[in-house]
Amino acid sequence: MKLRAGQFAPDFDMLDIYGRRVSLMNYLGRSVLLSFHRAAVCPLCNLRMWHMIRRYPAYQRAGLEVIAFFESTPERARFYLDRQQAPFPIIADHDNSVYGDYRLGSSLPSVVWAFLTRRGMYRDAARLKIGGSTADTFSRSDGPIGRLPGDFLVGQDGRIRLAYYGRDPGDFILFSDLERAAFGAPLPDVAMGLPLGVRY
């Protein structure tokens, strides 16, 4: 059963991809976005990270922290994500322990759907030279091919304020919806001149 707003967020105590310990309990008293992605090779997830990194300074100033998860080994995650220099923790959950706690599913048909309907996102990732190619997504993925993403806004009390389960590999919560839930209104656009409501 999917997690819902009002429930306590499942705790975790893990190392990030650089060996630093990250525990959700250490974020009590602060709001935090837990952003779950597919394997680190995924260009759609890399594109989402690219946008999130650019929004993060404004989020942090407004009191929101971010922790990103990838279903990859730490080595593979560093290979694809180092170049982005994320200013927030990235956890490689190759064993699917936290993904399981947050009830994130998998769907092979959704991969085909994303490939057919999200060509612009694939092109943007290729233009930015982030993530792997579409072929790499199938041949070099170290997580389930059909993994679906998810975003969870956790309040200062450790309870989930917003739970968003993606319907395909490129379906993340709209930044405007996240910002309404976290801050009461969307922040001014900080995404390099791109529309505020982009899904990635």
N, C-alpha and C positions, 0 to 999 in steps of 0.2 A: 504494500500500500504506500502511495506517495506521501511525503511529508507535507504538512499544512501549516499555515500561519498560526501562531499561538503555541505550537509545540516547542519544547526545548531542542535546540540544534544538537545533534550528536557530537560529542566531544571527540577530539583527535589529538594525538601527540606524535608528531612525525618530524623527520629531517627534511629540510628543503633540498633543492638540487645542489646546493653548495655546502651541505652538511650542517646547517644551522637548525636548531630545534625550534619548531613552531607548534604551539598548543593553542587550541581555541579558548581554553580557560584563561590564558594570559590576555585575552582580548575583552574580558568582562569589564564593563564600564565604558566600552567603546563600541560603536557600530562597525560591522565588518561585512563585506560582500565576499561570499565564497563562490568562486566562478569555476565550474567544472567543464573541462574540454575533453576532446578525444585524444588520441595519441599526438605527440609533439610534431609529427610529420604533417599533420592536417593543415592545409593552407587556409581553410576557413577559420580554424581556431587561431592560427598565427595572425590572421588579419584582425580578428576580434582583439587579440592581445595588443596589436599595434595601436588600435583605437583606444583601448583601455589605458595603456601607458600614457597616452597624450591627455587623457581626462584625469588621470590619477592626481596630479598636483592640486587641481581644483577640488577633487573629492576629499583629499587629505585635509586641505584647508577648511573644508566644511564639516570635518569630523568623521569621515568614512574611510576605513582601512580596506584593503583588498588582499585576498589570498587566492592564488590561482592553482588549479590542479590539472595535471596531465596524466593520462593512463599510459605512461612510458617508463622506461628505466631512467635513472638519473643521467646516465651517459648519453642516451638518445635525446633526452630533454635538453641537455646542455648543447648538444650539437645543433639543434634547430633553434633554440631560444636565446642562446648567449648573445647573438648579434642584436637582439632587441633591447638588452640591458634594462630589464624590468626593475623598477624601484620598489617592488613589493615581493613577498615570498612566492616562489613557485615550488609546489610539491609534486614529486613524481610518485604516483600511486600505482605502480605496475601490478601490485598484488590485488588491486580492486577492493581494498578494505574500506576506505572512506567512500568510494563510489557506491559500494553496497549499502553502507549505513545511510546514505542519502537517497537510496532507491532509484539510482539512475539506470535507465533501461538501454536496450539495444534493438535496432531494427534495420535489417538489410534493405528492405524496400525504400526506406527513407534516404539511404545513401544514393540510390538511383535518382530519387526525386530531387535531392539537393544538386546532383550533378546536372540535371536537366533544367532546373529553375534558378540556380544561383551562379550562372556563368560569369556575371559581372564581378562577383566576389572572388571567384577563381582568377579572373584577369587582374583584379587589383592586387591580389597576393603575388602573382607572378611579376607584375610591374614593380612591386616593392622588394622582390627577391626574398620573400619570407615563406617558410614552410617548404614542403616538397612539391613535386609535380603531382598531377592527378594519378599518374601511374605509380609514383612512390607511395601514395596514400594506400594503395592496395598491396604493394609488394614490400614496403618497409614499415608498415604499421605494427607496433608492438602491443597494441590493445585490440579489442574487438572492432572489426571494420564498421559495424553498425552502431557503435556507441553513440548515444545521444547526449548533448550537453545539458547543463542546468545551472541556474543562478539562484543563490539563496542569500537574502538580506537578513542578517542576524542583528538584533537590537542589543543595547547595552546590558540588558538583563539575561542575555543568552538565549532568548526565544526567537524563533523565526518570525520575521515580520512579513516576508514575501518569499514565496517558493515558485520558481519558474522552471518548468521542464520543457526542454526543446523538443520540437516535433520532427526535426531533421537535423543533420550535422551542422548546418549553418544557422539554426534558429536559436538566437539568444534573446534575452529580454531587451526591449528597446531601452536605450539610454534615457529617454524622456520618462518612461514608466519607472525605471529604477530611481531616477532622481526625484520624481514625485513621491515615491514611497520613502526615500531616505531623507529628503530635505523639504518636502511639501510643494515643490515646484521645480521644473527643469532649470538647470544652470544655464548661463549664457554659453553659446556654442564655443567649445574649446578644442574641437576635433579637426584642426588644420583646415578650417573653411568648409568642412563637409557638413551635410545636413544633420541637424540634431537628432532626427528620428531614424537614422540608419540602424539596421538590425545588428551591425557588427562593430 
